[in-house]
Amino acid sequence: MCHWRRVRNTYNQCGHVFDLADEMIRCDDRYCKFSSSHPNTCVPPSCTTTCWQYRQFPQQFNRFIDSVCPGCTQQAKADRV
């Protein structure tokens, strides 16, 4: 089923947290009404009983990155000048 992916980057060395933009992950299931594989000829009322009518719960990832965030990296470069 089609679903959203939510990613949060946590930078261990500075402690800053950034949420990336949600990304739509498309499936190839012909029985998912959001899929590009869903046939145009599948219409209600049969579609509502045979096909997924909602997206799956979003995947959520929290990546822990062992460095400083891009903002802190840029600030450190500016401080050196």
N, C-alpha and C positions, 0 to 999 in steps of 0.2 A: 504494500500500500504506500501511497505517497505520504510524505511526512516532512516536517520542518526539522532542521538541525540547528541547535543552539550551542555555541562554543564560547567559553570564557577562558581567557588567558590570565593566569596569575603568575606574576614575576616574583620569584623568591627573594632576590637580592634587594629589591626596593619595596616590595609589598604591594605594588600597584596592581589593580585588577581591571581588565578591559573586556567588555562583552562585544564580540564580533556581530555583524549583521546576520540575522537569521537567514538560513539558506534552505530553499525548497529542494527536497530530494524526490525526484520523480521515479516511479516504478514502471515496469513494463507489463503490468497485470491488466489484461483486457477486462477484468471485472472490477476495476477501480475507475470510478467516473472521472477522476482527475488525471488519469494516465493518458498519454498520447496514443496508447494502444487500444483505448476504449473505442469501440466502433460508433460512428455517427448514427448508425441505424438503431442503436440501443437507446430507447426513449421510455419515459414513464408511460404506463404504470409498471411495465415489466422490469425496467431498469431499477426501480426502487426496491424490488424484491430479490433481484439477482446480483446486483452490483454494490460495492462499498459506496456509501453515501457520505462518508466523513474521512478525514485524514487520521492516520495513526498518531498516537501521543508523540510529541517531539523528542528526538534524541537529544540528550544533554551531555556535553563534555566539558570538563574543567581541566585544562592543561596547565600543569605546573612547570614553568620554564625557569631553569637555573641561570638566570642572568637578570640584568636590569631592563626595564621597559624602554621602548624607543624614545620616549620623552626624556627620561633620565639620561640616556646615552647622548642625546642631542645636547642636553643641558651641560653635561660634562665636557663635551667638545667645545661648547661656547665659552665655558669657564677657563679653558686652557688657552684661549686666544688672547 
